[in-house]
């Protein structure tokens, strides 16, 4: 049975909003057998209450970043997209990614990212 290796890194994606945010992924690397389920962990910190969390994938060849799934902080239900689903725990500031029925094409580098969503008021016209 083929084994696929999943690398996990934690960049901080800058936004125009406050930079008081951090994203941490504890697993540097993991290997799973094809057809098994892989679970990746991500914790974050932000002072904002309105934000988006993302999981991205970069293929082993170092190609472009491909968005896999997005979780909106105000939604209670966990986002799902095909074989990918998240375990969103807002109180614990945690966003796990579950890859069901792993395939060789899932061997990649995975990134967890946070985007704060700040509504800015337009300057008044005088």
C-alpha positions as CSV (number, residue, x, y, z in Angstrom):
1,X,0.0,0.0,0.0
2,X,1.5,3.3,-1.0
3,X,2.4,5.8,1.8
4,X,2.0,9.5,1.3
5,X,3.8,12.1,3.3
6,X,2.1,15.3,4.4
7,X,4.2,18.3,5.4
8,X,2.6,21.0,7.6
9,X,3.9,24.5,7.9
10,X,2.4,27.6,9.6
11,X,2.8,30.9,7.9
12,X,1.3,34.1,9.1
13,X,-0.7,35.6,6.3
14,X,-0.6,39.4,6.7
15,X,-3.9,41.3,6.3
16,X,-4.7,44.9,6.2
17,X,-6.4,44.5,9.6
18,X,-4.6,44.2,13.0
19,X,-1.5,42.1,12.9
20,X,-2.3,40.7,16.4
21,X,-2.7,37.2,15.1
22,X,-0.8,34.0,15.2
23,X,-1.2,30.6,13.6
24,X,0.5,27.5,14.9
25,X,0.7,24.0,13.5
26,X,2.2,21.4,15.8
27,X,2.9,18.5,13.3
28,X,6.0,19.1,11.1
29,X,5.3,16.0,9.0
30,X,3.1,13.0,9.0
31,X,2.7,9.9,6.8
32,X,-0.4,7.9,6.2
33,X,-1.3,5.0,4.0
34,X,-3.4,5.5,1.0
35,X,-7.2,5.3,1.8
36,X,-6.5,6.1,5.5
37,X,-7.8,9.3,7.1
38,X,-5.2,12.1,7.9
39,X,-5.9,14.7,10.6
40,X,-3.9,17.9,10.8
41,X,-4.0,20.4,13.7
42,X,-3.9,24.1,13.7
43,X,-4.4,26.6,16.5
44,X,-4.6,30.3,16.2
45,X,-4.9,33.5,18.2
46,X,-6.7,36.7,17.3
47,X,-8.6,39.4,19.2
48,X,-11.1,39.8,16.4
49,X,-14.5,38.1,16.6
50,X,-15.1,38.2,12.8
51,X,-12.6,36.2,10.8
52,X,-12.0,33.5,8.2
53,X,-9.8,30.4,8.6
54,X,-8.3,28.6,5.6
55,X,-6.5,25.4,4.8
56,X,-4.3,25.6,1.7
57,X,-2.3,22.9,-0.1
58,X,0.9,23.2,-2.1
59,X,1.8,20.3,-4.2
60,X,5.1,18.4,-3.6
61,X,6.5,20.0,-6.7
62,X,6.3,23.4,-5.0
63,X,3.6,24.7,-7.3
64,X,0.9,27.3,-6.5
65,X,-1.1,27.4,-3.2
66,X,-4.5,25.8,-3.7
67,X,-7.3,26.8,-1.3
68,X,-9.0,23.6,0.0
69,X,-11.5,24.8,2.5
70,X,-12.7,27.9,4.4
71,X,-14.3,28.2,7.8
72,X,-16.1,31.4,8.7
73,X,-15.9,32.2,12.5
74,X,-19.6,33.1,12.8
75,X,-20.7,29.7,11.5
76,X,-21.3,26.9,14.0
77,X,-21.3,24.1,11.6
78,X,-18.0,22.6,10.3
79,X,-17.1,23.3,6.7
80,X,-16.8,20.4,4.4
81,X,-15.5,20.2,0.8
82,X,-15.4,16.8,-1.0
83,X,-13.0,14.6,1.1
84,X,-11.9,17.5,3.3
85,X,-13.6,18.6,6.4
86,X,-12.7,20.8,9.4
87,X,-13.1,20.4,13.1
88,X,-13.7,24.1,14.2
89,X,-13.5,24.8,17.9
90,X,-13.9,28.6,18.3
91,X,-13.6,28.6,22.1
92,X,-10.3,26.6,21.9
93,X,-9.2,28.6,18.8
94,X,-8.5,25.4,16.9
95,X,-9.1,24.3,13.3
96,X,-8.3,20.7,12.5
97,X,-8.3,19.4,8.9
98,X,-9.5,15.9,8.2
99,X,-8.6,14.3,4.8
100,X,-10.8,11.2,4.3
101,X,-9.8,8.4,2.0
102,X,-6.3,9.7,1.4
103,X,-5.0,9.6,-2.1
104,X,-1.4,9.9,-3.5
105,X,-2.4,13.3,-4.9
106,X,-2.9,14.5,-1.3
107,X,0.9,14.3,-0.6
108,X,1.6,18.0,-0.2
109,X,2.5,20.8,2.1
110,X,-0.5,22.1,4.0
111,X,-0.9,25.6,5.3
112,X,-3.4,26.9,7.9
113,X,-4.2,30.7,7.6
114,X,-6.2,33.3,9.4
115,X,-7.8,36.3,7.8
116,X,-9.3,38.9,10.0
117,X,-12.4,40.6,8.5
118,X,-12.5,44.2,9.7
119,X,-15.1,46.5,8.4
120,X,-13.7,50.0,7.9
121,X,-15.8,53.1,7.7
122,X,-15.2,55.2,4.7
123,X,-13.9,58.7,5.5
124,X,-16.7,61.3,5.6
125,X,-17.1,63.7,2.6
126,X,-16.9,67.3,3.4
